[in-house]
């Protein structure tokens, strides 16, 4: 029986493994090989990497990245295996003195079969992933990796690396958004009026507070004291996780969404120096 200890685990953890009956069906004989299930939101990986069964959105996304990479490695192994079988068959035909034209036709058909069926990765395969060679299987639509210390460390390290890359990309994106929000100007957004002074154009009035779906943030467009128009998204991003790191959705998400919108309107009231009408907090945009 395989039991995990160390890293962030507070107590020993039993990962889900392929049963002896399923192993026999897979290999056709008795085997000492242990295969551990690797799936989306897999509890044992979240426990090893983060110390809790549910790793939240970040861990789930990292798991998906690594899972997709493992599937690609399995597809490559299947293609290589079938190409080798095709070459072996061609050599046998040559030794037997079969017709060369038939040999070429059959080889071409076999090659097409490799490309067409490459996604069929069911069964046990030897793959190479992140410099580590090991066996992996797909059984009933579920992936299983070889249950050895080196292999499981390789996969867990890949998940941690993927999570780190996701954080770096998100940080860089937020920095870019903040930079644009702090310094961007919109042409012709503010017009001069001799009687009323600087005022916002109708287009910008309609865009004073906007929801930016792509970046999941509210944006305020305001007129500064110099009469120029600026945009800001600072502190207005709507989170997708709660304080505990779990996914934020449903009623809790709607409450946070509405609260952030109110903060955006309050921010516009403070930043805008035009003679435009102020927001009444709680009113609809």
Secondary structure as UniProt FT lines:
FT   TURN            7..8
FT   HELIX           20..27
FT   STRAND          35..38
FT   TURN            40..41
FT   HELIX           43..50
FT   HELIX           56..96
FT   HELIX           100..116
FT   TURN            117..119
FT   STRAND          123..129
FT   TURN            130..131
FT   STRAND          132..139
FT   TURN            140..141
FT   STRAND          142..146
FT   HELIX           149..183
FT   TURN            187..188
FT   STRAND          190..191
FT   TURN            194..196
FT   STRAND          199..200
FT   HELIX           202..205
FT   TURN            206..207
FT   STRAND          209..212
FT   TURN            213..216
FT   STRAND          217..223
FT   TURN            225..226
FT   STRAND          229..232
FT   TURN            234..235
FT   TURN            243..244
FT   HELIX           250..271
FT   TURN            281..282
//
